[in-house]
Amino acid sequence: MKKYFIHNGHKQLGPFSVIELMERGITKCTPIYTAGLGRYVKAAEIPVLNDAFGKSIDDLKHPETLPIVDKKRNSFVTRMAWAVGALLFIIIPFIVYKLQADVPDAPLPPTTSSTPVKKDIQQLKTTLEQKEASSPLQYLSVHGKMHRNLVGKKIIKGSISNMASVASYKNMEMAITFLSGNQTELQTQHFYVYDFVAPNNVVSFRSVFKAPAETEGFRIHVLSAIAIP
């Protein structure tokens, strides 16, 4: 059974089954990762998870069993359906022709303008863009790995994922907290990633830190970001 991971902005959690993800109350915008994707995507972009949003936990645990099909009866019904279809294919055009011969042409309905529809779509896009621009932390997630260079400094290589639909972000302020072996917080440092990250895209970064000597791990998250109009 395929397993999935989620990211809470601090660290990766999992693996979880589809039922376990639904029980945790994920949304269609929750960042999800599984083998073969190469990056985090929205839960709604994974077909099996998107289908699960319309079902209850009981339905997921006890899927409906399909009935046994009588192949002989099904074959007979299929042949009959083809015969009826062929007959209708011959008769219906004749009936339509006769009806059209007796009924005068009706005037065409007036052409409607598509301008209101375009305005509604543009308004929805503008509303969504405003929502995403005002809440960048809801759509940005970060994860990375730590290495030590030859002079003892810590090198963090990571990536920032933008799960927004239309909003882009730049000048991401980051916070990294260095941890001891027993997960005690040793020190927190701030830094910036000035790159531009487009909607549904990922940007990589690399930063060097002078961390405490007893550092064994770290936590990293986005503090703020500027939405690009």
N, C-alpha and C positions, 0 to 999 in steps of 0.2 A: 504494500500500500504506500502511495506517494506521501512524503512528509513535507511540511511547509514551515518557514521561519518568519517571524515578525520582528520589527525593530521599534523600540519604544523611545528612540531619540538618544539613548545612552548605550544600549547594548542589544545584541541580537538574542532573541528568545526562541526556544523550540528545541527539537522539532515537534510539530503538532499535526494531527490528522484533520480532515475537513470538519468532522464533528467537534473536535476540541477547539478549533478556531471559532466555530459558530457559538460554542458555549462561552468563550471568552468575550463575546460581544463585538467582534470586529465589524467594521463598516466597509462599504465598497471602496473607500479611499485609503484604507489601511495598507501600508507598504508590506508586500509579501515577497519572499524569495524562496525558490525551490531549485533543485538540480536542473541544469539545462537553460535557465533563464539568463544568467550572467549579470543580472542586476535586480534591484527591487522594482516591482511594478505594483500598481493598484490591484486590490483583490478582485475588482470587477473585470480586470483584463484577463483573468484566469477562468476559462469557461466553467470548470467544475465548481469553483467557488461562486461565480456569478449565478449559476443555477441554484446553489444551496441557499442564497438569500431569500428565495421565494418559498422555502420549505421550513417546517418546524423541525425541532431537534428529534421528535419522535419519528417523523417521516424519514429523516436521514438515517436513524438507527434501524428502522424497520421498513425498508423500501418495498413498494407494492410488488407482489409476485405476478408475473404475466401468466394468463391462462394457457392451457395446453391447446394447441390448434389442431383440429381434425384436418389433415392434409388432403384426404380424398374429397371431403365436403368443400374445403376451400378451393380445390381445383375446379370442382363443378360450378361453384358460385362464380369463379373467375371467368370460366368459359361463357356462362350465361350473361355476365356483365359485358363481355366483349360483343356478344351477339346483339344485346339490346343497344349498346353504344353504336354499333354499325348501322342498325336499323334507324336509330334517331339521326345519325349523320346523313342518311339519305332523305328522310321525311322532313326534318326541320327546315332545311334550305327551301324546299318546295312550299311549305306553309308560309315562311317569311316572305317569299316572292309574291305569293297570292295576296297577302295582307298589304304589302307595299304597293301593289298595283291598284288597290282600291282606296288607299288613304293618300290625300295630297301631302306634299312636303310641308313640314312644320317649319316656322321661322327659327333661325338659330338664336340661341340665348345670347344676350349681350356679353361682350368680353369683359371679364373682371380684371382689375389691375392687381399685380403682385406686389405693389409698393407697400401696402400695410403689412404683408407677411415679412418682407425684407426689414421693415422697421422693427417688427416684433423680435426677429432674430438678432438684429443689431443691439436692441435694448437688453435682451437676455445676455448677450456676450459682454456688454458694458457692465451689467450688474455682477456677473460672475467675476470679471476682471477686478472690479472694485472690492469684492469680497476677498479674493485671493491676495490683492495688494495690501489689504489692511491686516491680514493674518499670515505673514510669511512662515512663522514657526509651525503652523499647522500643516504646511506642505513641504518643508525642508527636513531631511533626515541625513545623518552623517555617521560613517563608520570608518575605521582605519586600523592600521597595525603599527607597532612600535619596534624600532631597531636601535642598536647602540653603534655609534661610529668609532673610529680609531682613537679619538681623544676623549671618549667617555660621554659624549653628549647623546641625548635621545632624539632620534629621527622619527617623526610621525608621517606616514604615508596613508592618505585616506581619500575618500570621495564624498561629495555632497549630492544627494538626489533631490530633484525638484519634481514633486508629484502634482503640481498645479496644472490646470488645463490650458490657461491662456497667459498667466502672469510669469514674467521673468524676474530674476533677482540678481543683485550684485552687492559688493562690499559686505560680505557675511562676517559678522563678529562672532568669534568662536571662543569657547572656554574649555580648557583641558585641565583635568584634576588628576594628579599623580597619586597612586595608591601603593601601599606597602603590601607585603605578602599576605597579610590578614585583612586586606581591603580597608585599612585605615587611610583616611585622606591626609596626604602629606603637604600638598601645595597645589594651588590653582593659578593658572596663567591664562591671560587673554591674548588672542592674536586675530588677524584678519585674513580672509581669503577674498581678494579683490576681483577674481574672475567673474564672468557673466555665466549664469546657468539658465538655460532656456526651459520652457515647459516640457514635462515628461523627458527630462534629460539629466545627465550626470556630469559633474566636473571634478577633476582630480586635483589634489594639492599635496605639497610636501613642506614640512616645517621642522626646524631644528630647535631643541630646547635644552637648557641647562637644568636638569631635573635633580631632585634629591638623590643621594647615593643609594638609599635603600628602596628606590622605586622598583616595583615588580609589575605594575599594571597601570591602567589609566581609564578615565571616562572622558568623553568628549561630546559636546552638543553645541547647537547654534543658539546664540543669544539674541541676535537681531540681524536684519537684512533690509536692503533698500529695494523696493519694487521698481521695475523699469516701466515707465509709461509707454 
